[in-house]
Amino acid sequence: MSTPPTELLAKKSASKDLVEKICQWLDDAKAEAIVTIDLEGKTSIGDYMVIATGRTDRHVGAIADQIQRKLKGEGLGRTRVEGTEACDWVLIDTGDLIIHVFRPEVREFYNLEKMWSVNRPPEVTAH
């Protein structure tokens, strides 16, 4: 069963509103180089990806902790979080939004912006 278009638009709008809040929270936490990527048409893993950089592993951990607390305050306390042990790269997955917080050299190495910002190739259909 597919979701009606009006429900999809409402869901996308709610995700966009949350992305704007997350970007503000990241800015408040002194995260650097905040980038938002719209995932529509690229994958079904979520609506948006937000990527940010912390200066050190401690800063990355503090940013991730603040974002988790803010999400919980928004009623999204059941997020999946990975990478808090080393804090080189912390991933926070809300289901519709994926937030990555990196140390600078780790972000440069993985270069997610390049990978996810490219246009998806057209579908090949069999005749």
PANUKE-443917 format. One record per atom (N, C-alpha, C): residue number from 1; residue in three letters; y, z, x. Coordinates in Angstrom, 3 decimals, padded with zeros to 6 digits. Layout:
REM residues N
[NUM,'ALA',[Y,Z,X]]
...
REM end
This chain:
REM residues 127
[1,'MET',[-001.175,000.000,000.849]]
[1,'MET',[000.000,000.000,000.000]]
[1,'MET',[001.238,000.000,000.894]]
[2,'SER',[002.166,-000.889,000.641]]
[2,'SER',[003.364,-000.973,001.466]]
[2,'SER',[004.499,-000.172,000.846]]
[3,'THR',[005.447,000.205,001.689]]
[3,'THR',[006.596,000.973,001.244]]
[3,'THR',[007.642,000.024,000.676]]
[4,'PRO',[008.216,000.329,-000.499]]
[4,'PRO',[009.258,-000.527,-001.068]]
[4,'PRO',[010.460,-000.642,-000.125]]
[5,'PRO',[011.140,-001.800,-000.122]]
[5,'PRO',[012.272,-002.024,000.786]]
[5,'PRO',[013.367,-000.971,000.693]]
[6,'THR',[013.673,-000.460,-000.496]]
[6,'THR',[014.735,000.543,-000.618]]
[6,'THR',[014.357,001.839,000.090]]
[7,'GLU',[013.079,002.206,000.053]]
[7,'GLU',[012.618,003.404,000.760]]
[7,'GLU',[012.687,003.191,002.269]]
[8,'LEU',[012.338,001.987,002.716]]
[8,'LEU',[012.418,001.688,004.149]]
[8,'LEU',[013.851,001.769,004.641]]
[9,'LEU',[014.791,001.232,003.856]]
[9,'LEU',[016.201,001.291,004.238]]
[9,'LEU',[016.705,002.724,004.282]]
[10,'ALA',[016.306,003.540,003.326]]
[10,'ALA',[016.723,004.946,003.300]]
[10,'ALA',[016.165,005.692,004.510]]
[11,'LYS',[014.897,005.413,004.845]]
[11,'LYS',[014.264,006.050,006.002]]
[11,'LYS',[014.971,005.636,007.290]]
[12,'LYS',[015.274,004.361,007.433]]
[12,'LYS',[015.955,003.848,008.623]]
[12,'LYS',[017.352,004.463,008.740]]
[13,'SER',[018.043,004.603,007.620]]
[13,'SER',[019.378,005.198,007.608]]
[13,'SER',[019.317,006.665,008.026]]
[14,'ALA',[018.328,007.402,007.525]]
[14,'ALA',[018.161,008.807,007.896]]
[14,'ALA',[017.861,008.921,009.388]]
[15,'SER',[017.031,008.012,009.909]]
[15,'SER',[016.719,008.015,011.344]]
[15,'SER',[017.974,007.741,012.160]]
[16,'LYS',[018.786,006.787,011.717]]
[16,'LYS',[020.017,006.457,012.435]]
[16,'LYS',[020.974,007.637,012.452]]
[17,'ASP',[021.086,008.353,011.329]]
[17,'ASP',[021.931,009.548,011.276]]
[17,'ASP',[021.444,010.606,012.267]]
[18,'LEU',[020.119,010.792,012.337]]
[18,'LEU',[019.562,011.773,013.271]]
[18,'LEU',[019.776,011.329,014.712]]
[19,'VAL',[019.670,010.041,014.995]]
[19,'VAL',[019.922,009.527,016.350]]
[19,'VAL',[021.344,009.863,016.773]]
[20,'GLU',[022.296,009.689,015.868]]
[20,'GLU',[023.684,010.005,016.194]]
[20,'GLU',[023.849,011.490,016.526]]
[21,'LYS',[023.176,012.359,015.760]]
[21,'LYS',[023.220,013.795,016.054]]
[21,'LYS',[022.603,014.085,017.419]]
[22,'ILE',[021.447,013.470,017.681]]
[22,'ILE',[020.751,013.703,018.950]]
[22,'ILE',[021.627,013.269,020.120]]
[23,'CYS',[022.271,012.129,019.995]]
[23,'CYS',[023.167,011.664,021.067]]
[23,'CYS',[024.302,012.651,021.296]]
[24,'GLN',[024.823,013.225,020.227]]
[24,'GLN',[025.884,014.231,020.369]]
[24,'GLN',[025.344,015.490,021.041]]
[25,'TRP',[024.143,015.911,020.634]]
[25,'TRP',[023.532,017.085,021.248]]
[25,'TRP',[023.279,016.857,022.731]]
[26,'LEU',[022.811,015.658,023.077]]
[26,'LEU',[022.582,015.329,024.488]]
[26,'LEU',[023.895,015.374,025.260]]
[27,'ASP',[024.939,014.831,024.673]]
[27,'ASP',[026.255,014.860,025.309]]
[27,'ASP',[026.730,016.305,025.484]]
[28,'ASP',[026.547,017.132,024.468]]
[28,'ASP',[026.921,018.549,024.540]]
[28,'ASP',[026.164,019.275,025.654]]
[29,'ALA',[024.922,018.846,025.897]]
[29,'ALA',[024.082,019.460,026.943]]
[29,'ALA',[024.347,018.861,028.323]]
[30,'LYS',[025.361,017.992,028.412]]
[30,'LYS',[025.767,017.353,029.676]]
[30,'LYS',[024.730,016.370,030.209]]
[31,'ALA',[023.919,015.799,029.300]]
[31,'ALA',[023.005,014.724,029.696]]
[31,'ALA',[023.853,013.515,030.080]]
[32,'GLU',[023.312,012.678,030.936]]
[32,'GLU',[024.040,011.519,031.433]]
[32,'GLU',[023.345,010.230,031.007]]
[33,'ALA',[024.101,009.133,031.018]]
[33,'ALA',[023.583,007.777,030.758]]
[33,'ALA',[022.706,007.726,029.504]]
[34,'ILE',[023.249,008.184,028.388]]
[34,'ILE',[022.516,008.220,027.121]]
[34,'ILE',[022.457,006.813,026.538]]
[35,'VAL',[021.240,006.355,026.245]]
[35,'VAL',[021.016,005.014,025.708]]
[35,'VAL',[020.152,005.125,024.461]]
[36,'THR',[020.505,004.354,023.440]]
[36,'THR',[019.710,004.287,022.212]]
[36,'THR',[019.139,002.883,022.084]]
[37,'ILE',[017.852,002.792,021.769]]
[37,'ILE',[017.195,001.498,021.587]]
[37,'ILE',[016.602,001.451,020.189]]
[38,'ASP',[016.991,000.442,019.421]]
[38,'ASP',[016.432,000.201,018.091]]
[38,'ASP',[015.074,-000.465,018.298]]
[39,'LEU',[014.026,000.155,017.779]]
[39,'LEU',[012.665,-000.342,017.991]]
[39,'LEU',[012.176,-001.278,016.886]]
[40,'GLU',[013.023,-001.557,015.915]]
[40,'GLU',[012.608,-002.419,014.810]]
[40,'GLU',[012.164,-003.785,015.337]]
[41,'GLY',[010.993,-004.217,014.913]]
[41,'GLY',[010.452,-005.502,015.325]]
[41,'GLY',[009.785,-005.480,016.693]]
[42,'LYS',[009.828,-004.341,017.378]]
[42,'LYS',[009.228,-004.252,018.714]]
[42,'LYS',[007.942,-003.431,018.713]]
[43,'THR',[007.882,-002.430,017.840]]
[43,'THR',[006.717,-001.555,017.787]]
[43,'THR',[006.737,-000.769,016.485]]
[44,'SER',[005.606,-000.185,016.145]]
[44,'SER',[005.537,000.665,014.954]]
[44,'SER',[005.503,002.142,015.332]]
[45,'ILE',[005.734,002.468,016.604]]
[45,'ILE',[005.647,003.871,017.035]]
[45,'ILE',[006.847,004.698,016.597]]
[46,'GLY',[007.922,004.048,016.184]]
[46,'GLY',[009.096,004.777,015.733]]
[46,'GLY',[010.227,003.828,015.408]]
[47,'ASP',[011.319,004.404,014.906]]
[47,'ASP',[012.486,003.604,014.551]]
[47,'ASP',[013.448,003.432,015.728]]
[48,'TYR',[013.614,004.505,016.502]]
[48,'TYR',[014.563,004.488,017.615]]
[48,'TYR',[013.992,005.239,018.805]]
[49,'MET',[014.488,004.867,019.977]]
[49,'MET',[014.194,005.567,021.213]]
[49,'MET',[015.537,005.966,021.821]]
[50,'VAL',[015.622,007.204,022.273]]
[50,'VAL',[016.825,007.679,022.948]]
[50,'VAL',[016.409,008.092,024.355]]
[51,'ILE',[017.157,007.595,025.337]]
[51,'ILE',[016.853,007.882,026.738]]
[51,'ILE',[018.084,008.536,027.363]]
[52,'ALA',[017.862,009.614,028.121]]
[52,'ALA',[018.960,010.314,028.772]]
[52,'ALA',[018.487,010.859,030.114]]
[53,'THR',[019.448,011.216,030.947]]
[53,'THR',[019.151,011.727,032.279]]
[53,'THR',[019.743,013.115,032.452]]
[54,'GLY',[018.943,013.989,033.081]]
[54,'GLY',[019.428,015.293,033.520]]
[54,'GLY',[019.538,015.263,035.036]]
[55,'ARG',[020.409,016.066,035.596]]
[55,'ARG',[020.664,016.019,037.041]]
[55,'ARG',[019.496,016.541,037.888]]
[56,'THR',[018.822,017.568,037.399]]
[56,'THR',[017.712,018.187,038.132]]
[56,'THR',[016.588,018.501,037.150]]
[57,'ASP',[015.449,018.943,037.678]]
[57,'ASP',[014.349,019.308,036.788]]
[57,'ASP',[014.745,020.466,035.863]]
[58,'ARG',[015.515,021.408,036.363]]
[58,'ARG',[015.966,022.532,035.524]]
[58,'ARG',[016.892,022.034,034.413]]
[59,'HIS',[017.765,021.079,034.748]]
[59,'HIS',[018.667,020.522,033.746]]
[59,'HIS',[017.873,019.752,032.694]]
[60,'VAL',[016.888,018.974,033.118]]
[60,'VAL',[016.030,018.237,032.176]]
[60,'VAL',[015.353,019.219,031.222]]
[61,'GLY',[014.801,020.296,031.765]]
[61,'GLY',[014.140,021.301,030.931]]
[61,'GLY',[015.096,021.961,029.947]]
[62,'ALA',[016.302,022.274,030.410]]
[62,'ALA',[017.297,022.912,029.541]]
[62,'ALA',[017.729,021.957,028.426]]
[63,'ILE',[017.938,020.690,028.765]]
[63,'ILE',[018.308,019.690,027.749]]
[63,'ILE',[017.202,019.590,026.703]]
[64,'ALA',[015.961,019.449,027.164]]
[64,'ALA',[014.826,019.312,026.242]]
[64,'ALA',[014.704,020.537,025.336]]
[65,'ASP',[014.900,021.719,025.908]]
[65,'ASP',[014.833,022.948,025.119]]
[65,'ASP',[015.918,022.977,024.044]]
[66,'GLN',[017.134,022.580,024.404]]
[66,'GLN',[018.225,022.552,023.430]]
[66,'GLN',[017.931,021.558,022.301]]
[67,'ILE',[017.432,020.378,022.669]]
[67,'ILE',[017.127,019.359,021.660]]
[67,'ILE',[016.033,019.861,020.719]]
[68,'GLN',[015.010,020.498,021.261]]
[68,'GLN',[013.936,021.027,020.418]]
[68,'GLN',[014.468,022.069,019.438]]
[69,'ARG',[015.342,022.968,019.912]]
[69,'ARG',[015.910,023.991,019.033]]
[69,'ARG',[016.767,023.366,017.929]]
[70,'LYS',[017.562,022.347,018.282]]
[70,'LYS',[018.410,021.670,017.288]]
[70,'LYS',[017.547,020.933,016.259]]
[71,'LEU',[016.487,020.280,016.726]]
[71,'LEU',[015.588,019.585,015.801]]
[71,'LEU',[014.934,020.572,014.837]]
[72,'LYS',[014.540,021.722,015.368]]
[72,'LYS',[013.941,022.756,014.515]]
[72,'LYS',[014.956,023.199,013.460]]
[73,'GLY',[016.214,023.328,013.840]]
[73,'GLY',[017.277,023.681,012.901]]
[73,'GLY',[017.488,022.633,011.827]]
[74,'GLU',[017.115,021.390,012.130]]
[74,'GLU',[017.214,020.284,011.168]]
[74,'GLU',[015.942,020.161,010.325]]
[75,'GLY',[015.002,021.091,010.519]]
[75,'GLY',[013.758,021.047,009.755]]
[75,'GLY',[012.672,020.208,010.403]]
[76,'LEU',[012.869,019.853,011.670]]
[76,'LEU',[011.881,019.038,012.391]]
[76,'LEU',[011.227,019.858,013.500]]
[77,'GLY',[010.714,021.012,013.143]]
[77,'GLY',[010.116,021.919,014.116]]
[77,'GLY',[008.745,021.512,014.608]]
[78,'ARG',[008.136,020.538,013.969]]
[78,'ARG',[006.778,020.148,014.352]]
[78,'ARG',[006.781,018.892,015.219]]
[79,'THR',[007.684,018.837,016.157]]
[79,'THR',[007.748,017.703,017.068]]
[79,'THR',[006.709,017.861,018.172]]
[80,'ARG',[006.291,016.742,018.730]]
[80,'ARG',[005.361,016.756,019.863]]
[80,'ARG',[006.190,016.660,021.139]]
[81,'VAL',[005.919,017.540,022.088]]
[81,'VAL',[006.680,017.574,023.335]]
[81,'VAL',[005.708,017.519,024.503]]
[82,'GLU',[006.023,016.672,025.479]]
[82,'GLU',[005.202,016.562,026.687]]
[82,'GLU',[006.097,016.579,027.914]]
[83,'GLY',[005.584,017.120,029.012]]
[83,'GLY',[006.273,017.053,030.288]]
[83,'GLY',[007.095,018.271,030.650]]
[84,'THR',[006.993,019.349,029.876]]
[84,'THR',[007.826,020.518,030.152]]
[84,'THR',[007.351,021.329,031.360]]
[85,'GLU',[006.147,021.040,031.854]]
[85,'GLU',[005.656,021.783,033.019]]
[85,'GLU',[006.455,021.414,034.269]]
[86,'ALA',[006.607,020.123,034.533]]
[86,'ALA',[007.311,019.669,035.737]]
[86,'ALA',[008.775,019.325,035.468]]
[87,'CYS',[009.073,018.927,034.238]]
[87,'CYS',[010.432,018.542,033.829]]
[87,'CYS',[010.997,017.372,034.632]]
[88,'ASP',[010.118,016.479,035.101]]
[88,'ASP',[010.575,015.224,035.695]]
[88,'ASP',[010.930,014.254,034.577]]
[89,'TRP',[010.123,014.298,033.504]]
[89,'TRP',[010.275,013.416,032.351]]
[89,'TRP',[009.744,014.191,031.148]]
[90,'VAL',[010.621,014.540,030.240]]
[90,'VAL',[010.198,015.228,029.029]]
[90,'VAL',[010.322,014.256,027.863]]
[91,'LEU',[009.249,014.152,027.093]]
[91,'LEU',[009.203,013.290,025.924]]
[91,'LEU',[009.145,014.169,024.685]]
[92,'ILE',[010.039,013.896,023.741]]
[92,'ILE',[010.052,014.609,022.463]]
[92,'ILE',[009.851,013.555,021.380]]
[93,'ASP',[008.782,013.709,020.607]]
[93,'ASP',[008.427,012.725,019.583]]
[93,'ASP',[008.537,013.382,018.216]]
[94,'THR',[009.469,012.884,017.397]]
[94,'THR',[009.636,013.435,016.043]]
[94,'THR',[008.827,012.655,015.009]]
[95,'GLY',[008.219,011.561,015.435]]
[95,'GLY',[007.517,010.680,014.507]]
[95,'GLY',[008.291,009.389,014.327]]
[96,'ASP',[009.558,009.496,013.942]]
[96,'ASP',[010.411,008.317,013.778]]
[96,'ASP',[011.286,008.062,015.000]]
[97,'LEU',[011.525,009.115,015.778]]
[97,'LEU',[012.391,009.020,016.951]]
[97,'LEU',[011.658,009.530,018.177]]
[98,'ILE',[011.876,008.847,019.284]]
[98,'ILE',[011.278,009.257,020.551]]
[98,'ILE',[012.423,009.503,021.521]]
[99,'ILE',[012.472,010.700,022.077]]
[99,'ILE',[013.538,011.075,022.995]]
[99,'ILE',[012.918,011.287,024.371]]
[100,'HIS',[013.487,010.600,025.371]]
[100,'HIS',[013.045,010.745,026.754]]
[100,'HIS',[014.190,011.363,027.545]]
[101,'VAL',[013.900,012.418,028.296]]
[101,'VAL',[014.888,013.009,029.191]]
[101,'VAL',[014.276,012.990,030.588]]
[102,'PHE',[014.953,012.300,031.506]]
[102,'PHE',[014.437,012.058,032.855]]
[102,'PHE',[015.299,012.698,033.934]]
[103,'ARG',[014.686,012.936,035.085]]
[103,'ARG',[015.445,013.105,036.324]]
[103,'ARG',[015.841,011.696,036.757]]
[104,'PRO',[016.966,011.515,037.470]]
[104,'PRO',[017.469,010.168,037.777]]
[104,'PRO',[016.464,009.234,038.450]]
[105,'GLU',[015.770,009.721,039.481]]
[105,'GLU',[014.856,008.833,040.205]]
[105,'GLU',[013.626,008.464,039.389]]
[106,'VAL',[013.200,009.345,038.496]]
[106,'VAL',[012.054,009.064,037.626]]
[106,'VAL',[012.457,008.018,036.577]]
[107,'ARG',[013.661,008.162,036.045]]
[107,'ARG',[014.157,007.179,035.073]]
[107,'ARG',[014.267,005.799,035.716]]
[108,'GLU',[014.773,005.763,036.918]]
[108,'GLU',[014.913,004.487,037.626]]
[108,'GLU',[013.549,003.851,037.881]]
[109,'PHE',[012.564,004.671,038.249]]
[109,'PHE',[011.222,004.166,038.544]]
[109,'PHE',[010.576,003.533,037.304]]
[110,'TYR',[010.631,004.219,036.158]]
[110,'TYR',[009.957,003.721,034.951]]
[110,'TYR',[010.783,002.669,034.205]]
[111,'ASN',[012.093,002.715,034.300]]
[111,'ASN',[012.992,001.704,033.746]]
[111,'ASN',[012.625,001.314,032.302]]
[112,'LEU',[012.533,002.306,031.434]]
[112,'LEU',[012.162,002.058,030.035]]
[112,'LEU',[013.162,001.168,029.312]]
[113,'GLU',[014.433,001.264,029.675]]
[113,'GLU',[015.431,000.429,029.012]]
[113,'GLU',[015.086,-001.050,029.150]]
[114,'LYS',[014.695,-001.443,030.336]]
[114,'LYS',[014.364,-002.851,030.560]]
[114,'LYS',[013.130,-003.248,029.750]]
[115,'MET',[012.124,-002.384,029.777]]
[115,'MET',[010.873,-002.699,029.087]]
[115,'MET',[011.078,-002.794,027.570]]
[116,'TRP',[011.852,-001.897,026.968]]
[116,'TRP',[011.990,-001.851,025.520]]
[116,'TRP',[013.172,-002.649,024.995]]
[117,'SER',[014.062,-003.093,025.852]]
[117,'SER',[015.221,-003.833,025.384]]
[117,'SER',[014.987,-005.335,025.327]]
[118,'VAL',[013.913,-005.796,025.942]]
[118,'VAL',[013.640,-007.234,025.900]]
[118,'VAL',[013.246,-007.634,024.489]]
[119,'ASN',[013.559,-008.854,024.138]]
[119,'ASN',[013.175,-009.355,022.820]]
[119,'ASN',[011.678,-009.597,022.774]]
[120,'ARG',[011.103,-009.268,021.646]]
[120,'ARG',[009.674,-009.442,021.444]]
[120,'ARG',[009.372,-010.937,021.303]]
[121,'PRO',[008.325,-011.418,021.968]]
[121,'PRO',[007.988,-012.845,021.827]]
[121,'PRO',[007.564,-013.162,020.396]]
[122,'PRO',[007.778,-014.392,019.949]]
[122,'PRO',[007.384,-014.765,018.591]]
[122,'PRO',[005.883,-014.648,018.406]]
[123,'GLU',[005.492,-014.315,017.196]]
[123,'GLU',[004.071,-014.202,016.868]]
[123,'GLU',[003.412,-015.581,016.944]]
[124,'VAL',[002.207,-015.625,017.437]]
[124,'VAL',[001.448,-016.862,017.469]]
[124,'VAL',[000.545,-016.884,016.257]]
[125,'THR',[000.636,-017.930,015.473]]
[125,'THR',[-000.188,-018.004,014.261]]
[125,'THR',[-001.273,-019.067,014.451]]
[126,'ALA',[-002.447,-018.772,013.979]]
[126,'ALA',[-003.553,-019.728,014.068]]
[126,'ALA',[-003.460,-020.717,012.933]]
[127,'HIS',[-003.802,-021.971,013.221]]
[127,'HIS',[-003.769,-023.015,012.185]]
[127,'HIS',[-005.146,-023.453,011.832]]
REM end
